[in-house]
């Protein structure tokens, strides 16, 4: 489904993606960023409260868990019906299951305070995140880019509407953390103004308070 020239990777360039799917790309950028943060914390030895690090990871895990369930239950069935030749959802669903197991391992290590096991668990998680997105993006990004903009935005609203409250209040500042300004502008344009304002103020301050263990 690629045209042979577009780089369908959020790791290499969000600028190559159509603006209306950059929110999807930003979520992938944020996953890689936080997987790398966890690996760095584990390598240097966590400072501060172990409970705070476990809470931070719990928020990340909740976002990834929602993102993957919304793909399995909403996006993949839609693309199979709508995009001729769309394939790969079987492999991607298997990746999701593997990531669930890897995140459960990290959460268990953090909950039990087994700090000596955290570096290996964190590296496994980061490696699987990168591997999974390497499978997904060359298949899914061109399929999404091929949809009419308004059609894609309707599907995106269904996906966002499926987010539980704890994810919804975390999602916007999490996506925009460290993101390039052009992508932030493009994604912000699709967010209702009151929600955008809330995300930039109250929710962003709350989000920043969760970052202490990994900065």
N, C-alpha and C positions, 0 to 999 in steps of 0.2 A: 504494500500500500504506500510505500515511500516513493517519492518522485526521483530519488537517487541523488538529490542535491541538498535537501533540507536535513539539518542535524536534529533528529528527534530525540533529544536528550536534555533534561533539565540540569544535568551535571555540567555539560559543556556550554550551553547557551540557552537562556530563556528568551533571548531576543529573537531567536529563529521561530518561536512559536507564535501563532496568531494570538492577538491580545485577549480574545474571549476565552482561551483555554489556559491562560497563564496562572489563574488561581489553582488549577489542578497541578500545574508545574511547581508552583510555590510550595504546595504541600509536600511534594517529593523532595524539594530542596531542604525544607525544614526537617524532614525525616533523616536525611543524610547528616545535616548539621548536628542534630541532637544525638544521633548514634555516635558521631565523632566526639561530641562533648563527653558522653558517658565513657568512651574508651580512654579519653585523656584523663578524666577524673580517676578512673580505675588504675591507670598506669602510674600516676603521681601519688596516689593515696588520697582518699577522700578526707577533706578537712571539714570541721563543723559537725552538724547533727546528722547521724546516719538516717534518722527518721525523715529529715528534710530531703535528703537525696532520694529516699524511697518514695516520698510524696511526689517529688518532681517526676520521677520515672513513671509513677502511676498515672500522672496526667498525660505524659507522652504516650504511654501504652493505651490509654482510653481513646486518644485521638486516632492512633493507628488502627486500633480495633474497629472503631466506627468506620474509618475510611475504607477498610477492607471489606467489612460487611456490606457497606453501601455499594461497593463495586460488585460483589458476588450476587447481591439480591436485586439491585436496580440497574447498574450500568452494563454489566456483561449481558444480561438477557436483552436489554434494549439494543445494544450494538449487534447482537446476533440476529435480531429481527430486522434491524434497520440498515446495516452495512453489509453489502455483499462480500463474502469471503472473509469476514471477521473470524479469526481463529485465535487460539492461545489462551482462552479463558480457563481451560482445564489445567494447564501448567501454572497459570497465575493463581488459581484457587489452591493448588498444591503448595505454592510458595507461601500463600497466606497461612495455611495450616502449619507450615514449618516455622514461620515467624511467630505464630501464637505460642508454639512450644519454646522457642528461644526467648521470647519475652517472659514467659512463665518462669523459665530458669533464672533470668536476671532478677525478677521480682522475688523469687524464693531466696536467692543469695542475699539480696538486700534485707529482706524481712528477718532472716536468721542471723544477720551480721557476720556472714562468712566472707570477710573482706579478701582473704587470700584467693577465693574463687572468682572474685569479680572481674579481674582483668581478662581471664579466658572467656567468661560469659559475655562480657562487653564486646570483645573482639568478634565472637561468633555472631552476636546480634548485628554489629556494624557490617560484617561481611555479608550476611544474608540480606540486609536492607539493600546494599549496593547491588548484589547479584539479582535480587528480585526486580528492582527498578530497571536494571539492564535488560531483563526479559520483557518487562511491561511496556516501557516507553516507546520502543520502535514499532510496537504493534498497536498500542492504544492511542498515542498522540496523533498519528495520521488519520485514524478512524474518527476521532473527535474533531480534528481540523476539517474533515470533509463534510461535517454536518453544517447546515445553515445556522448562522449565529443565533437566531432566536430559538431555533429548535434545541440547540445545545444548552442555551440558558434556561430553557424550561426543564430540561433533564437535570441541570445543575441545581435548580431550585428544589426539585424533588429530593435530590441527594442531601442538600443542606438541611432541608426540612426533616430529614430522618435523624439528625444529630440529637443526642440527648443533651439536656441542659448543661451539664458540666463540660461537654465538648464545645457547645455553641459559645459559651462565655470565654473559652480559651482560644478558640480557633483563629480569630482575626489577628490578635497580637502575636500569636505563635507563628502564623504564616508570614507576617510582615517583619519579624525579627531579623534584621540584617539584610533584608531583601533589597534588590536594586530599585532605585526610585521609579524608573519607567514601568516596571512590573507592578509596583505598589499603586501607581496612578491608574494603570489599566484595570487592575482588579477592584480598586476602590470605586471606580465608575459603575460597577455592577452591584454595589452595596447600597441599600437605602441610606439616605443622609443621616437620620437619627441613629441607626445602627453603626454607621461609620464613625460618628462622633463619640458614641459610647465606647467603641473599640479603641479609639485614640486616647481616651482619657481614663475613665474608671477601670476598664478591663485591662488596658495596657499597664497601669500602675499595679494592679493585682498580679498580672503576669510577671512583671519585673521582680516582684517579691519572691517568686518561686525559683528564680534563677541562681540565687546565692550558692547553692551546693555545686554548681557546674561552671561557675565563672571564676 
